[in-house]
């Protein structure tokens, strides 16, 4: 898939995020938008998956350790064909299968229930370990927030993954720099993130989370890395794509009102136009 | 009762080896306590299926969850304090909520941990684990039941919490026709004056107490409840209707354990006066298992005295 195609998909994913959170009147748009390009690349390019057969035995697995950004995952799954895009508007509503945080029991394509921070990475490590034990060639991807890595369990899991040389595991840190209470370096700095993962015997790759050339190269490098797990530290912009949400911690867990929603969609439609023109050139 | 004495943690280790031979999907995880939890016997037999997670119980529960999603039957092992206490939220959210097929083997439960003292004596795990929707909670009373419970847990699809003890205890299920079933209690001694419902190591002590009571003219019925959740409602109601007086015995807090589970059943279906014998909302202390059982009124003598008092 070309970068332009990926960008178009990512923009659709972003529209789905904003629409779902607006409809739910609650949810986490900021960290969903910052990870939208990563989500898109994983599900449209990188992972061996089949939306028509979500439980395919040898599929690659994805665990959304930063589970509050479920709108990002759901919008990607919907746009990839796991379930109807219209269903995104039922997010967080009573009776909907689209729970506030990922629920593997009811949502096609969700490989692990998650949401309590720090726990998803351990499950991903378990999946990767199981693959190694059975000599299967599926790969496991897990996405963490940069605030989430303040949880001690992340480092328990990382120590184990490095120790067991789980080269079928890729940990991605969405480094948007903001958590609920403010800048991560003001709240309780996890920096330097790359050096920490290196110390836990990871192969570390630093990238721009919104540059598909860099994303593509990073996942390729991870796939080619043998004997150790990989960590991709993806420097991102929280709220990416929606002007007034960008780099604003206030949009971590808040839904846009009708007016803000209209503005957000206008921003994303403008991106569509830009991409359309880029396609014509 | 025979003279054989074996700790249920020992039975756990032996049962795992037996299970490992039968089912290649069984994997065992531990957090640097293989010698004490007795999973070391499994490690020796099946080193490729033994996973030492190091001293990181929360991560161990998550790894077990991940392994379950790819078809393994993980037995995650640690002391009850850490398996149910430290890792409670991991058990709840990563195992319970997605209803994953993880078995938690929790050893060194209750006051009989002994000399290590209060920090390691978990008297709260039954309460914690039975709160989790879908979690099966079992507390085997002896070697025979411990092995049977491990086998049944492996057959059961979904999360199971198995509670084992550190101290050696005698056999109570060495009778002809013994059959184990999740959710079924057993009448070990018929009686008409009072029902003693016990679990774990306290079953042996309760049987001994019943003998002592017999000499005083009290005919106690003794019931072994291994599965605290789902609990054998029918049997509890039946015995309560028969004797009209119920005593529960456990090396666990009287808040939230077997006693509470029995009261939950009886208060709704057959209001009966119940005396709960257990740890009375206090922390434990160092001492030998036997001395602690005696101090906290959980040995045969203490149980007999409480029952007598309750009936008078």
Contacts between the chains, C-beta under 8 A, distances in Angstrom:
chain1	res1	chain2	res2	distance
A	61	B	69	7.7
A	61	B	70	8.0
A	63	B	66	7.8
A	103	B	97	7.9
A	103	B	98	7.7
A	104	B	69	7.6
A	104	B	98	5.1
A	105	B	98	6.0
A	105	B	99	6.7
A	111	B	69	6.6
A	112	B	65	7.4
A	112	B	66	7.2
A	112	B	69	6.3
A	112	B	94	8.0
A	112	B	98	7.0
A	113	B	93	7.3
A	113	B	94	7.4
A	113	B	97	5.3
A	113	B	98	4.0
A	114	B	94	7.9
A	115	B	93	7.3
A	116	B	89	6.2
A	116	B	93	4.5
A	116	B	94	7.7
A	118	B	58	7.8
A	119	B	58	7.9
A	119	B	62	5.4
A	119	B	89	7.9
A	119	B	90	5.9
A	119	B	93	6.1
A	119	B	94	4.9
A	120	B	62	7.9
A	121	B	62	7.4
A	122	B	58	7.3
A	122	B	59	4.8
A	122	B	61	7.3
A	122	B	62	2.3
A	122	B	63	5.5
A	122	B	65	7.3
A	122	B	66	6.8
A	122	B	90	7.4
A	122	B	94	7.0
A	123	B	62	5.0
A	123	B	63	7.4
A	123	B	65	4.8
A	123	B	66	3.9
A	123	B	69	7.1
A	123	B	94	5.9
A	124	B	66	6.2
A	125	B	59	7.5
A	125	B	62	7.1
A	125	B	63	5.5
A	125	B	66	6.2
A	126	B	62	6.4
A	126	B	63	3.8
A	126	B	64	6.4
A	126	B	65	6.1
A	126	B	66	2.1
A	126	B	67	4.4
A	126	B	68	7.7
A	126	B	69	7.4
A	126	B	70	7.8
A	126	B	74	7.9
A	127	B	66	4.2
A	127	B	67	7.4
A	127	B	69	6.0
A	127	B	70	5.5
A	128	B	66	7.6
A	129	B	51	7.0
A	129	B	63	6.4
A	129	B	66	7.2
A	129	B	67	6.6
A	130	B	66	6.7
A	130	B	67	4.8
A	130	B	69	7.9
A	130	B	70	3.8
A	130	B	71	7.3
A	130	B	72	5.6
A	131	B	70	6.8
A	133	B	27	7.3
A	133	B	48	7.2
A	133	B	49	7.5
A	133	B	72	7.7
A	134	B	70	7.5
A	152	B	58	7.8
A	153	B	56	7.9
A	153	B	58	4.9
A	153	B	59	5.7
A	153	B	62	7.1
A	153	B	90	7.6
A	156	B	54	7.9
A	156	B	56	3.8
A	156	B	58	6.3
A	156	B	59	3.6
A	157	B	59	5.0
A	157	B	62	6.7
A	157	B	63	7.7
A	159	B	54	7.1
A	159	B	56	7.3
A	160	B	53	6.2
A	160	B	54	7.0
A	160	B	56	7.1
A	160	B	59	6.1
A	160	B	63	7.0
A	163	B	54	7.9
